[in-house]
Amino acid sequence: MNQVLPIAQPLFERVVGLRRALHRQPELSGAEHRSADRVAERLEGLGLAPRRAGGTGVMVDLPGRGDGPLVALRADLDALPIQEETGLAFASETAGVMHACGHDGHTAMVYGAVELLLEDPAPVPVRLLWQPAEERGVGALAMIEDGAMDGVGMIFGGHVDRRYTAGTLVVTEGAVNASTDVFEIEIHGQQGHGARPHEAVDAVVVGSLLVTAIQTIVSREVDPSFPSVVSIGTFQAGTAPNVIAGHATLQGTIRAQGQEVRDALAKSIERISISIGQLHGAQVQVRLIPGTPPLINSPEMAALARVAAIDVVGEENVVPLRTANMGGEDFSYYLQHAPGAYIRYGSQVPGIEGHPAHSSRFDIDERALAFGAAWLAAVARLAGARLAADEVRAGQEA
């Protein structure tokens, strides 16, 4: 990467310093107290008045050059229950907890955008959100409940991505993240002696048939052009080798990039499970635990995000996602309240492909922080101009 960093060196150093401080002291979902304090202290040092939201989140509004609906920019604060093995000089000092998904970087980027927007304000006020508990998929809802989206006209955010080099911004129209529902299947058969299976209803057999049958849903009931996944992660049954299990529990996840496919997958799992139970004389109950919705960038919002990205890195460095991303992201809840877009920031460590997110050796190229901060500020100004123009137009038509 030969690009010049799009922010001044002193600001870049402050952004990197914040990221490293957060990385040293990571906190799990719902426990981001020190992280929130650190962000709030930085904001107060700029003369701002941050407030807590979502339990352990932080929210602050910046003035714009004029009034109107706000533009919101969002970051996440939480880390993961992973023992760090990066060997970094600023590695986690908390045993068994690590920023293995880049949320420390996201937090620093949004802070960098604050300084940029104080220097050159957007046409409308900008709200900055540092939310807790993204990894549990509940932080966005907590922030929304505390008023994070009140008065917001558009919202933007992003995620580091080690598959792309720093200086690359990944902007995709359509599905960016999948839904993340969980299902649980309870099988009630009849326990019996292993030597006399005819006297029992074997929950292990029923469960095994379900594992096999459920795998056919995606391959035989879903249009192949719509990426989706159904995976069973746990299968618990039995108490002894000579006892036929009368009870079994299966748990799994459903991932889809569209609401219709998401609904169809859940219905298929229930239909197949109950039918196989009836076939073998077992009672089967299916429980669906809804997760985050699919995250979908509308064409209009993706286009706006792309223009801002081109302003920061040039058209040759703005690319779409190469493959479907089946991970979840609770940013999707914000898009139920206002239009917006979610992008990815290239962050591959120079010279190596890098270790995947949620691994003990995950790291990022810190130059990505500069490009992320610059894009967030640019998209806030561009979206603010759009919202301000819409307000003028609405007033003229009234």
Backbone torsions as a table, in degrees:
resi	resn	phi	psi	omega
1	MET	NA	120.0	-178.2
2	ASN	-107.6	5.1	-177.4
3	GLN	-68.5	144.7	172.3
4	VAL	-76.2	140.1	179.2
5	LEU	-61.7	139.2	-174.4
6	PRO	-84.1	5.3	176.2
7	ILE	-128.8	159.6	-178.2
8	ALA	-65.9	149.2	-176.9
9	GLN	-57.5	-43.0	178.8
10	PRO	-60.4	-40.4	177.4
11	LEU	-66.5	-42.5	178.2
12	PHE	-56.9	-42.2	-179.9
13	GLU	-66.0	-36.6	176.8
14	ARG	-67.2	-40.2	178.8
15	VAL	-64.4	-46.6	178.3
16	VAL	-62.5	-40.7	179.2
17	GLY	-60.8	-40.5	177.8
18	LEU	-65.6	-44.9	179.3
19	ARG	-57.9	-44.3	-177.1
20	ARG	-69.6	-36.8	177.4
21	ALA	-63.4	-42.6	177.0
22	LEU	-65.4	-38.6	-178.1
23	HIS	-64.3	-36.3	-180.0
24	ARG	-66.6	-31.8	-174.8
25	GLN	-126.3	67.6	-178.3
26	PRO	-72.7	154.0	179.3
27	GLU	-136.6	143.6	-177.6
28	LEU	-75.7	167.1	-178.6
29	SER	-54.3	128.4	178.5
30	GLY	85.8	-4.1	-178.7
31	ALA	-124.5	27.2	-172.3
32	GLU	-83.2	46.5	-173.9
33	HIS	-67.4	-52.6	-179.3
34	ARG	-65.5	-37.6	179.4
35	SER	-62.2	-45.3	178.9
36	ALA	-64.4	-40.5	177.8
37	ASP	-60.9	-41.8	-177.7
38	ARG	-64.2	-43.5	178.0
39	VAL	-63.7	-45.9	-178.7
40	ALA	-61.5	-39.7	178.8
41	GLU	-63.1	-40.8	177.5
42	ARG	-61.7	-43.1	-178.3
43	LEU	-67.3	-41.5	178.5
44	GLU	-63.5	-34.1	176.9
45	GLY	-64.3	-19.9	176.6
46	LEU	-93.0	4.5	180.0
47	GLY	85.5	14.5	-178.9
48	LEU	-95.4	167.0	-177.9
49	ALA	-122.2	78.4	180.0
50	PRO	-68.8	156.4	176.0
51	ARG	-133.0	153.5	179.5
52	ARG	-80.4	147.2	178.4
53	ALA	-152.4	152.7	176.9
54	GLY	65.3	22.0	-179.5
55	GLY	91.7	-76.5	-178.6
56	THR	-119.6	29.3	176.4
57	GLY	-102.2	172.8	-179.1
58	VAL	-133.3	143.0	-179.5
59	MET	-141.4	139.9	176.5
60	VAL	-150.3	146.3	177.9
61	ASP	-108.2	135.7	174.4
62	LEU	-105.0	140.3	176.7
63	PRO	-68.4	148.8	173.5
64	GLY	-105.2	180.0	176.6
65	ARG	-71.3	-18.3	177.2
66	GLY	-149.7	-176.3	179.0
67	ASP	-95.6	173.9	179.2
68	GLY	141.2	-178.9	175.8
69	PRO	-58.2	144.5	-176.7
70	LEU	-79.2	153.2	164.5
71	VAL	-99.1	132.8	178.8
72	ALA	-109.5	142.1	174.3
73	LEU	-122.9	133.9	-171.8
74	ARG	-124.0	139.8	171.2
75	ALA	-129.8	169.8	177.6
76	ASP	-124.5	152.3	-170.2
77	LEU	-108.6	-21.8	-164.5
78	ASP	-83.9	156.9	177.6
79	ALA	-111.4	-170.4	-174.1
80	LEU	-124.0	155.7	178.1
81	PRO	-79.3	70.9	-176.9
82	ILE	-133.7	138.0	175.9
83	GLN	-82.3	118.9	-174.7
84	GLU	-69.6	139.5	178.2
85	GLU	-134.7	32.7	-177.7
86	THR	-81.6	-28.0	-174.6
87	GLY	76.4	11.0	180.0
88	LEU	-66.0	150.0	178.0
89	ALA	-64.3	-24.4	179.9
90	PHE	-111.7	32.5	-179.2
91	ALA	-62.3	161.9	-178.6
92	SER	-55.2	134.5	174.8
93	GLU	-98.1	3.6	-179.5
94	THR	-107.2	115.9	-176.8
95	ALA	-59.2	129.8	174.6
96	GLY	76.9	8.4	179.2
97	VAL	-132.2	136.9	-174.9
98	MET	-152.8	145.5	169.6
99	HIS	-81.2	85.7	-176.0
100	ALA	-104.0	15.5	179.8
101	CYS	-134.3	1.8	175.1
102	GLY	88.2	9.9	-178.5
103	HIS	-66.8	-27.0	173.7
104	ASP	-62.2	-37.8	176.4
105	GLY	-67.7	-41.9	179.1
106	HIS	-60.7	-43.9	-179.9
107	THR	-60.5	-43.0	179.9
108	ALA	-67.2	-37.9	178.3
109	MET	-60.7	-46.4	-178.3
110	VAL	-66.8	-35.1	173.6
111	TYR	-62.0	-42.8	177.5
112	GLY	-59.1	-39.1	177.9
113	ALA	-63.4	-33.3	177.9
114	VAL	-58.9	-49.8	-179.0
115	GLU	-62.2	-39.5	179.8
116	LEU	-65.4	-38.3	-177.6
117	LEU	-79.1	-22.4	172.3
118	LEU	-71.9	-33.5	179.5
119	GLU	-75.9	-38.9	-179.2
120	ASP	-137.7	88.1	-171.7
121	PRO	-64.2	156.0	173.6
122	ALA	-76.5	164.5	178.8
123	PRO	-63.7	-24.5	178.8
124	VAL	-127.3	166.5	177.5
125	PRO	-60.8	152.4	-179.8
126	VAL	-123.1	132.3	177.5
127	ARG	-104.7	128.5	178.0
128	LEU	-104.1	130.6	-177.5
129	LEU	-121.4	124.7	170.1
130	TRP	-115.7	102.1	-171.4
131	GLN	-96.4	152.5	173.7
132	PRO	-88.2	171.2	162.1
133	ALA	55.3	37.1	173.7
134	GLU	-66.4	-37.1	-177.1
135	GLU	-63.7	-24.2	175.7
136	ARG	-94.6	-3.8	176.6
137	GLY	72.3	19.0	-176.3
138	VAL	-122.0	-10.3	-175.0
139	GLY	-65.3	-40.1	179.8
140	ALA	-62.1	-41.7	179.5
141	LEU	-62.4	-40.0	178.8
142	ALA	-64.7	-40.2	178.3
143	MET	-65.5	-43.1	179.9
144	ILE	-62.0	-40.9	178.9
145	GLU	-62.0	-30.0	179.1
146	ASP	-90.6	13.7	171.5
147	GLY	93.1	13.8	-176.5
148	ALA	-59.5	-30.4	-176.4
149	MET	-101.5	4.0	178.7
150	ASP	-64.6	122.7	178.0
151	GLY	78.6	6.0	-178.0
152	VAL	-86.0	130.8	178.8
153	GLY	-96.6	-29.1	177.9
154	MET	-152.0	153.6	179.7
155	ILE	-139.9	145.5	-177.4
156	PHE	-140.5	153.2	177.1
157	GLY	-165.6	-176.8	180.0
158	GLY	-168.7	176.9	-176.2
159	HIS	-141.4	139.7	175.3
160	VAL	-64.8	150.8	-178.1
161	ASP	-144.3	112.2	-174.9
162	ARG	-76.2	-0.8	177.2
163	ARG	-82.6	-9.5	-178.3
164	TYR	-126.4	147.2	-178.0
165	THR	-76.3	156.2	176.8
166	ALA	-60.8	138.0	-174.4
167	GLY	99.1	-5.2	173.9
168	THR	-103.3	132.3	174.6
169	LEU	-115.2	130.2	-172.1
170	VAL	-106.1	110.4	-176.5
171	VAL	-121.3	121.0	-175.9
172	THR	-125.9	135.1	172.2
173	GLU	-85.7	136.6	179.4
174	GLY	96.8	-149.4	-173.8
175	ALA	-67.8	130.2	178.1
176	VAL	-114.2	-36.1	177.1
177	ASN	-137.5	156.3	-178.8
178	ALA	-93.5	165.6	170.7
179	SER	-71.4	163.7	-172.7
180	THR	-137.0	52.6	-180.0
181	ASP	-75.2	152.9	176.5
182	VAL	-118.8	142.2	174.9
183	PHE	-125.0	151.4	177.1
184	GLU	-131.8	129.8	-178.7
185	ILE	-116.4	121.5	177.2
186	GLU	-103.7	125.5	179.9
187	ILE	-112.4	123.4	178.3
188	HIS	-114.9	105.5	178.3
189	GLY	-107.1	-136.8	178.1
190	GLN	-138.3	116.9	179.4
191	GLN	-66.7	150.4	180.0
192	GLY	-164.3	177.8	179.0
193	HIS	-76.3	137.2	-179.0
194	GLY	-61.2	-22.2	179.8
195	ALA	-84.1	-12.7	-177.9
196	ARG	-131.0	67.2	-175.4
197	PRO	-63.2	-22.3	-178.4
198	HIS	-68.3	-14.8	179.4
199	GLU	-93.1	0.7	-174.9
200	ALA	-124.8	168.4	168.7
201	VAL	-118.5	108.0	-168.3
202	ASP	-79.1	109.7	-179.6
203	ALA	-68.2	-26.8	177.9
204	VAL	-68.0	-41.1	177.9
205	VAL	-63.8	-46.6	179.9
206	VAL	-61.4	-44.4	179.3
207	GLY	-63.5	-40.5	179.2
208	SER	-63.1	-40.5	177.2
209	LEU	-64.0	-36.6	178.6
210	LEU	-66.3	-41.4	179.0
211	VAL	-57.1	-45.5	-179.2
212	THR	-68.5	-45.8	-175.3
213	ALA	-67.2	-38.8	-177.6
214	ILE	-64.8	-29.2	179.3
215	GLN	-67.6	-16.0	179.7
216	THR	-84.7	-10.3	-176.3
217	ILE	-61.5	-51.4	-178.0
218	VAL	-67.0	-41.1	-175.0
219	SER	-75.7	-20.9	-174.7
220	ARG	-124.9	-10.0	-177.4
221	GLU	-121.1	-7.9	-177.2
222	VAL	-115.6	136.0	174.7
223	ASP	-55.3	123.4	-177.5
224	PRO	-59.1	-18.2	179.8
225	SER	-79.8	-3.8	178.2
226	PHE	-113.0	102.1	-178.0
227	PRO	-57.9	134.4	177.9
228	SER	-158.0	157.8	-177.9
229	VAL	-143.0	138.5	167.6
230	VAL	-127.7	119.2	-178.9
231	SER	-128.5	136.6	174.2
232	ILE	-99.3	121.8	-175.1
233	GLY	-100.9	-26.6	179.2
234	THR	-134.1	146.3	176.1
235	PHE	-143.2	107.3	-176.4
236	GLN	-117.3	126.2	-179.6
237	ALA	-165.1	155.8	170.9
238	GLY	85.5	153.6	179.9
239	THR	-129.7	-19.7	-178.1
240	ALA	-158.7	155.1	-177.1
241	PRO	-67.3	-21.9	-178.8
242	ASN	-107.9	20.2	178.3
243	VAL	-122.0	125.5	175.6
244	ILE	-75.6	125.6	-175.0
245	ALA	-67.4	132.4	176.0
246	GLY	-98.1	-5.7	-178.0
247	HIS	-143.4	142.8	176.5
248	ALA	-148.6	151.4	177.7
249	THR	-131.3	131.6	175.4
250	LEU	-118.0	141.0	175.2
251	GLN	-131.8	144.4	-179.3
252	GLY	-158.4	-178.9	-179.0
253	THR	-125.5	148.7	176.7
254	ILE	-117.2	128.2	177.6
255	ARG	-124.8	129.2	178.3
256	ALA	-145.8	152.2	-179.6
257	GLN	-104.4	11.5	176.8
258	GLY	-149.7	147.7	-175.0
259	GLN	-65.8	-38.6	-179.4
260	GLU	-63.7	-43.2	177.8
261	VAL	-66.5	-39.9	177.9
262	ARG	-56.7	-48.3	-179.6
263	ASP	-65.1	-41.2	-178.0
264	ALA	-65.4	-39.2	179.2
265	LEU	-62.4	-43.4	179.8
266	ALA	-62.9	-42.6	179.4
267	LYS	-65.6	-37.7	-179.8
268	SER	-66.8	-41.4	178.4
269	ILE	-60.7	-43.8	179.6
270	GLU	-65.8	-44.0	-178.9
271	ARG	-62.2	-48.0	-177.9
272	ILE	-65.9	-41.8	-177.4
273	SER	-63.7	-47.6	-179.1
274	ILE	-66.5	-39.0	-178.7
275	SER	-65.4	-43.7	179.2
276	ILE	-67.1	-36.1	175.6
277	GLY	-61.6	-45.9	178.7
278	GLN	-62.8	-39.0	-179.8
279	LEU	-59.7	-33.3	-175.5
280	HIS	-111.3	12.8	174.5
281	GLY	75.0	24.0	178.4
282	ALA	-111.2	151.7	173.8
283	GLN	-92.6	130.5	-177.1
284	VAL	-126.4	131.4	176.7
285	GLN	-119.7	135.8	-179.3
286	VAL	-117.3	128.1	178.0
287	ARG	-120.5	127.4	178.2
288	LEU	-103.4	128.7	177.6
289	ILE	-109.3	101.8	-175.4
290	PRO	-61.0	139.4	175.7
291	GLY	-112.7	-154.2	-179.0
292	THR	-71.4	146.2	176.3
293	PRO	-71.0	166.0	172.9
294	PRO	-63.9	145.6	179.5
295	LEU	-99.1	117.1	-174.1
296	ILE	-127.4	122.1	174.5
297	ASN	-83.5	123.5	176.0
298	SER	-69.4	156.1	178.1
299	PRO	-55.6	-41.9	-177.7
300	GLU	-65.3	-45.0	-177.8
301	MET	-72.3	-36.2	176.4
302	ALA	-63.0	-38.8	179.2
303	ALA	-64.6	-40.8	179.0
304	LEU	-65.1	-44.0	178.7
305	ALA	-62.0	-36.3	-178.8
306	ARG	-69.2	-39.8	178.0
307	VAL	-60.8	-43.5	178.1
308	ALA	-63.3	-39.1	179.5
309	ALA	-64.6	-41.8	178.9
310	ILE	-62.6	-38.1	178.1
311	ASP	-60.2	-31.6	-175.0
312	VAL	-88.8	-44.7	-171.2
313	VAL	-119.8	-5.2	-177.4
314	GLY	88.6	150.1	-173.5
315	GLU	-60.2	-34.8	-176.7
316	GLU	-67.9	-15.2	-178.1
317	ASN	-108.2	12.9	174.8
318	VAL	-110.2	119.1	-173.7
319	VAL	-133.1	159.7	173.7
320	PRO	-86.8	166.3	173.5
321	LEU	-59.3	135.7	-179.3
322	ARG	-75.4	-35.9	-177.2
323	THR	-136.6	161.3	177.6
324	ALA	-64.0	140.0	178.2
325	ASN	-105.6	115.5	-176.3
326	MET	-96.1	5.7	173.6
327	GLY	-74.6	160.6	-179.0
328	GLY	-99.3	165.5	-178.4
329	GLU	-160.4	118.9	-175.0
330	ASP	-77.9	3.7	168.1
331	PHE	-55.8	-24.8	-179.7
332	SER	-58.5	-29.0	178.6
333	TYR	-66.0	-35.6	178.6
334	TYR	-63.8	-35.9	-178.0
335	LEU	-70.6	-9.4	172.6
336	GLN	-78.9	-11.0	-177.8
337	HIS	-112.2	-23.4	179.9
338	ALA	-158.9	150.9	175.5
339	PRO	-68.0	157.4	179.2
340	GLY	177.8	-169.1	-179.1
341	ALA	-150.3	154.7	-179.2
342	TYR	-129.8	126.7	-176.4
343	ILE	-120.9	-178.0	176.5
344	ARG	-127.5	141.1	-178.0
345	TYR	-103.3	118.7	175.8
346	GLY	-56.2	132.5	-174.8
347	SER	-147.9	22.1	-178.6
348	GLN	-60.7	131.9	179.3
349	VAL	-68.3	131.4	-175.3
350	PRO	-54.5	135.1	174.5
351	GLY	87.9	-15.0	178.7
352	ILE	-138.6	155.4	178.3
353	GLU	-67.6	-31.4	179.8
354	GLY	94.7	158.8	178.9
355	HIS	-87.6	148.9	-175.7
356	PRO	-69.2	159.8	173.3
357	ALA	-58.3	151.8	-178.4
358	HIS	68.1	25.8	173.7
359	SER	-119.2	158.0	-173.7
360	SER	-69.9	-12.7	-178.8
361	ARG	-112.4	14.6	-178.4
362	PHE	-64.4	136.6	175.2
363	ASP	-152.3	168.6	179.8
364	ILE	-130.9	156.8	168.8
365	ASP	-76.3	115.5	-173.1
366	GLU	-67.5	-13.7	174.1
367	ARG	-62.4	-23.7	177.0
368	ALA	-59.5	-28.1	-178.9
369	LEU	-63.0	-37.6	179.9
370	ALA	-66.9	-44.1	-178.9
371	PHE	-68.4	-37.1	177.5
372	GLY	-64.9	-45.7	179.6
373	ALA	-61.9	-42.8	-179.2
374	ALA	-65.5	-40.8	179.3
375	TRP	-66.1	-42.8	-179.6
376	LEU	-59.6	-42.7	178.2
377	ALA	-67.2	-40.8	-179.2
378	ALA	-65.2	-43.3	-178.2
379	VAL	-70.7	-30.3	176.2
380	ALA	-65.1	-41.8	179.0
381	ARG	-67.6	-42.7	-178.7
382	LEU	-66.4	-45.5	178.7
383	ALA	-65.7	-37.6	177.7
384	GLY	-61.9	-39.8	177.4
385	ALA	-63.6	-39.5	178.6
386	ARG	-64.8	-45.0	-179.3
387	LEU	-65.7	-39.8	179.2
388	ALA	-64.4	-41.0	178.2
389	ALA	-64.9	-39.0	177.9
390	ASP	-63.9	-37.8	178.4
391	GLU	-64.4	-42.8	178.9
392	VAL	-63.3	-44.6	-179.7
393	ARG	-62.4	-42.5	179.8
394	ALA	-63.5	-38.3	179.3
395	GLY	-67.0	-35.9	179.9
396	GLN	-69.9	-31.6	-178.0
397	GLU	-83.6	-17.7	-177.0
398	ALA	-69.4	NA	NA
